[in-house]
Amino acid sequence: MRHASNHQISEELGVDRAAVRRIRREAGIAYVPPRFATAEEKWASLVREVDGGHLEWLGERAGRSSTPVMRFRERSASPAGIAFKKRTGRDPVGQVRAECDYPHCVAPAHVDDEPGRRRLREQLRAIKGVPAPGETCRHGHDQAEHGRLEQDGTAYCGACKRDQKRAARANTA
């Protein structure tokens, strides 16, 4: 328990972090963060397997979406990116996301980078017999650059979606 954080202990025992902090202080047990040789070792210490082969991230999270984040040797590292590299042996291209339904899953078998997700979604479109998207969207954006595919294979224009979000934010401000 010496290398477990107050948060990890409170989660495991189902008690308040303040209680863990108080007991540690009274017992004279200091928290000594473990030293990891690699980012992959640290990543492995911060995941927990859950039903369905998913891996739950136990480490730090950031932003409104609670995206898993990790720091190693004063640098940020993407837990999903580490999972991707663990499976493929190469650095990811673009954002790495889980394709399963478990929120922010970091299981190596469940994550893919942008080209991998696009390839899977194009295969899904082919299986469904859906024709390839056009070269431009109805607003004239080049789909070789801005074309995206939803998880179900539905095509959309990334530039149009970005413009719609900006317009919606401008209307609420």
Helices and strands as residue ranges (DSSP letters): H 6-13, H 17-27, H 39-45, E 47-50, G 51-53, E 54-57, E 61-62, E 67-68, E 70-72, E 75-77, H 79-88, E 97-98, G 108-110, E 111-112, H 114-128, H 143-146, E 147-149, E 155-157, H 158-172
